[in-house]
Amino acid sequence: MPEVPSTGVPGQAAILVGGRGTRLGSLTDAIPKPMVEVAGRPFLDWLVEEVSRFGFPRITLLAGYLGHTIAERYDGKRVRESTIDVVIEPQPLGTAGGLKLFADRLEDRFLLLNGDTRFDVNLLDLPLHAGDALATLALRRTAPGARYGTVEVDGTGRIRGFAARSPERSGPINGGIYCLDKAIIGHIGDGPVSMESDVFPKLAEQGALRGALYDGDFIDIGIPEDLAASQTMIPAMARRPAVFFDRDGVLIEDTGWPHKPAEARWMPGAAAAVKRLNDAGWLVFVVTNQAGVAKGYFPESQVGVMHGWMAGEFAAAGAHVDAFEYCPNHPNAVEDRYRVDCGRRKPQPGMIRDLLAAWPIDASRSFLVGDKETDIEAAKAAGLPGHLFPGGDLDAFIARLIDKALPPQRGERVG
């Protein structure tokens, strides 16, 4: 393979939102398929919010049919840490042709998602499987082959080919999420080109295509029956259990007001624990008292520097934290502005309650992990169990806790 694929964490997620959705009939006469209503909101709202959880700085929407409706709603919008930009193809170019047209808007390595499907996977895990491939596909391990074609993947993760749909096959299927190297543009011809029918089969023949198998929930809203099912399934997929981590002494060593990335030391198994939760579909939050700010040991801006560094380290390991919450206040603060009782400093439960109010959290299965009794008291005050971390391997500790959690109450529709 002449190209040398890029490495590292993708900084961009692109979503294909140009489809008409003819099988949905009159529902898409005035809006593109990804804009059809699901549980009171456009389906694309749900998808963008999910993608933004993973911290991509850029989300690019590749629009086509009635693209102005998408641009009006999303172009320039910021969702969590992601900024959205919209590009509109002048005529239908297929799922690959638009990439070639807007190649100058793509980063060297990026994720590409179908805008009419929802596949519940850890998006930061997929790049870890890329190796030397130009394209790496997220595959749903099992699904009825009567509706979907299947993917032939060997024991090393190399995709060898694709098979037509057949009732005798049960997967794996293409889940509509790809980690792509920009060099793939050189394999896209002129005019309308299908990524699935034209590009991927040729890459498979060249040994330049890989796949990663996942078992997460999957739904495609392209037919009326599945659109009807999505009205309950999509909100159910968004509602997740969560783990609330204290920071110092749990994720990183408590060396006495740690605030410099160069001096920080990870607790054993910290990144693996967070990734385990991401892979299992749990939300992950950090809730930390940072009284070093109030006491004048370091400026509040340094907390953001520290959390940005942690997020980058997690991402490189295929993991992410959904939100970092901190309280800089303390009764003995050297500055008046930090000498306030805001209700967020543990053992008060304010940080946890704020997250419970802002996110679709299944509190019945959620818990906190801390290294001090004040952490446990905060969890209890918020109505959650708290677990005191004794040190050692955090991943092993988390594995035991989530094994005891109740099974998820979520639906699954793949055909």
ChimeraX attribute file (.defattr): number of C-alpha atoms within 10 A of each C-alpha:
attribute: neighborCount
match mode: 1-to-1
recipient: residues
	/A:1	11
	/A:2	5
	/A:3	14
	/A:4	11
	/A:5	20
	/A:6	19
	/A:7	14
	/A:8	11
	/A:9	19
	/A:10	22
	/A:11	17
	/A:12	23
	/A:13	29
	/A:14	26
	/A:15	23
	/A:16	22
	/A:17	28
	/A:18	29
	/A:19	24
	/A:20	21
	/A:21	21
	/A:22	14
	/A:23	13
	/A:24	17
	/A:25	11
	/A:26	10
	/A:27	17
	/A:28	19
	/A:29	13
	/A:30	13
	/A:31	19
	/A:32	24
	/A:33	27
	/A:34	28
	/A:35	20
	/A:36	21
	/A:37	16
	/A:38	22
	/A:39	15
	/A:40	8
	/A:41	12
	/A:42	14
	/A:43	24
	/A:44	24
	/A:45	16
	/A:46	18
	/A:47	21
	/A:48	19
	/A:49	14
	/A:50	16
	/A:51	19
	/A:52	21
	/A:53	18
	/A:54	23
	/A:55	23
	/A:56	21
	/A:57	17
	/A:58	22
	/A:59	27
	/A:60	22
	/A:61	27
	/A:62	25
	/A:63	26
	/A:64	23
	/A:65	22
	/A:66	19
	/A:67	21
	/A:68	17
	/A:69	14
	/A:70	24
	/A:71	19
	/A:72	11
	/A:73	11
	/A:74	20
	/A:75	17
	/A:76	13
	/A:77	15
	/A:78	15
	/A:79	20
	/A:80	15
	/A:81	13
	/A:82	24
	/A:83	18
	/A:84	22
	/A:85	18
	/A:86	22
	/A:87	21
	/A:88	21
	/A:89	18
	/A:90	12
	/A:91	12
	/A:92	18
	/A:93	19
	/A:94	19
	/A:95	22
	/A:96	24
	/A:97	21
	/A:98	26
	/A:99	24
	/A:100	22
	/A:101	17
	/A:102	14
	/A:103	14
	/A:104	9
	/A:105	14
	/A:106	19
	/A:107	17
	/A:108	18
	/A:109	23
	/A:110	23
	/A:111	27
	/A:112	23
	/A:113	22
	/A:114	21
	/A:115	26
	/A:116	25
	/A:117	19
	/A:118	25
	/A:119	24
	/A:120	20
	/A:121	23
	/A:122	23
	/A:123	24
	/A:124	24
	/A:125	20
	/A:126	21
	/A:127	26
	/A:128	17
	/A:129	18
	/A:130	26
	/A:131	17
	/A:132	18
	/A:133	26
	/A:134	26
	/A:135	28
	/A:136	28
	/A:137	28
	/A:138	27
	/A:139	26
	/A:140	27
	/A:141	18
	/A:142	16
	/A:143	21
	/A:144	19
	/A:145	21
	/A:146	15
	/A:147	13
	/A:148	21
	/A:149	20
	/A:150	26
	/A:151	22
	/A:152	16
	/A:153	20
	/A:154	12
	/A:155	6
	/A:156	9
	/A:157	18
	/A:158	21
	/A:159	26
	/A:160	20
	/A:161	18
	/A:162	18
	/A:163	14
	/A:164	12
	/A:165	18
	/A:166	15
	/A:167	11
	/A:168	9
	/A:169	18
	/A:170	18
	/A:171	21
	/A:172	25
	/A:173	26
	/A:174	21
	/A:175	25
	/A:176	21
	/A:177	24
	/A:178	26
	/A:179	27
	/A:180	25
	/A:181	25
	/A:182	21
	/A:183	18
	/A:184	21
	/A:185	18
	/A:186	9
	/A:187	16
	/A:188	19
	/A:189	14
	/A:190	11
	/A:191	15
	/A:192	15
	/A:193	20
	/A:194	17
	/A:195	16
	/A:196	15
	/A:197	12
	/A:198	15
	/A:199	19
	/A:200	23
	/A:201	18
	/A:202	16
	/A:203	21
	/A:204	20
	/A:205	12
	/A:206	13
	/A:207	17
	/A:208	24
	/A:209	26
	/A:210	27
	/A:211	28
	/A:212	23
	/A:213	20
	/A:214	19
	/A:215	15
	/A:216	19
	/A:217	18
	/A:218	22
	/A:219	21
	/A:220	21
	/A:221	24
	/A:222	18
	/A:223	13
	/A:224	13
	/A:225	12
	/A:226	16
	/A:227	21
	/A:228	13
	/A:229	17
	/A:230	24
	/A:231	17
	/A:232	14
	/A:233	21
	/A:234	23
	/A:235	15
	/A:236	17
	/A:237	24
	/A:238	20
	/A:239	19
	/A:240	22
	/A:241	23
	/A:242	26
	/A:243	22
	/A:244	27
	/A:245	25
	/A:246	25
	/A:247	24
	/A:248	23
	/A:249	19
	/A:250	25
	/A:251	23
	/A:252	17
	/A:253	17
	/A:254	16
	/A:255	12
	/A:256	9
	/A:257	14
	/A:258	20
	/A:259	22
	/A:260	13
	/A:261	14
	/A:262	9
	/A:263	8
	/A:264	16
	/A:265	14
	/A:266	15
	/A:267	20
	/A:268	18
	/A:269	18
	/A:270	19
	/A:271	22
	/A:272	19
	/A:273	20
	/A:274	27
	/A:275	25
	/A:276	20
	/A:277	23
	/A:278	24
	/A:279	19
	/A:280	16
	/A:281	20
	/A:282	23
	/A:283	25
	/A:284	22
	/A:285	22
	/A:286	21
	/A:287	27
	/A:288	22
	/A:289	21
	/A:290	23
	/A:291	22
	/A:292	20
	/A:293	24
	/A:294	23
	/A:295	19
	/A:296	12
	/A:297	12
	/A:298	17
	/A:299	14
	/A:300	17
	/A:301	9
	/A:302	14
	/A:303	21
	/A:304	14
	/A:305	14
	/A:306	16
	/A:307	19
	/A:308	14
	/A:309	15
	/A:310	19
	/A:311	20
	/A:312	15
	/A:313	14
	/A:314	19
	/A:315	22
	/A:316	17
	/A:317	18
	/A:318	24
	/A:319	26
	/A:320	27
	/A:321	23
	/A:322	19
	/A:323	19
	/A:324	20
	/A:325	19
	/A:326	20
	/A:327	22
	/A:328	23
	/A:329	25
	/A:330	23
	/A:331	13
	/A:332	13
	/A:333	18
	/A:334	13
	/A:335	14
	/A:336	12
	/A:337	11
	/A:338	19
	/A:339	16
	/A:340	15
	/A:341	11
	/A:342	14
	/A:343	14
	/A:344	22
	/A:345	24
	/A:346	24
	/A:347	18
	/A:348	20
	/A:349	22
	/A:350	20
	/A:351	25
	/A:352	24
	/A:353	17
	/A:354	13
	/A:355	18
	/A:356	15
	/A:357	9
	/A:358	9
	/A:359	15
	/A:360	17
	/A:361	19
	/A:362	18
	/A:363	17
	/A:364	14
	/A:365	19
	/A:366	22
	/A:367	22
	/A:368	24
	/A:369	26
	/A:370	25
	/A:371	20
	/A:372	17
	/A:373	14
	/A:374	15
	/A:375	27
	/A:376	24
	/A:377	18
	/A:378	25
	/A:379	27
	/A:380	17
	/A:381	17
	/A:382	18
	/A:383	16
	/A:384	19
	/A:385	18
	/A:386	22
	/A:387	20
	/A:388	14
	/A:389	18
	/A:390	13
	/A:391	13
	/A:392	12
	/A:393	16
	/A:394	21
	/A:395	20
	/A:396	15
	/A:397	17
	/A:398	21
	/A:399	13
	/A:400	10
	/A:401	13
	/A:402	19
	/A:403	9
	/A:404	9
	/A:405	13
	/A:406	11
	/A:407	9
	/A:408	14
	/A:409	10
	/A:410	15
	/A:411	14
	/A:412	15
	/A:413	13
	/A:414	18
	/A:415	14
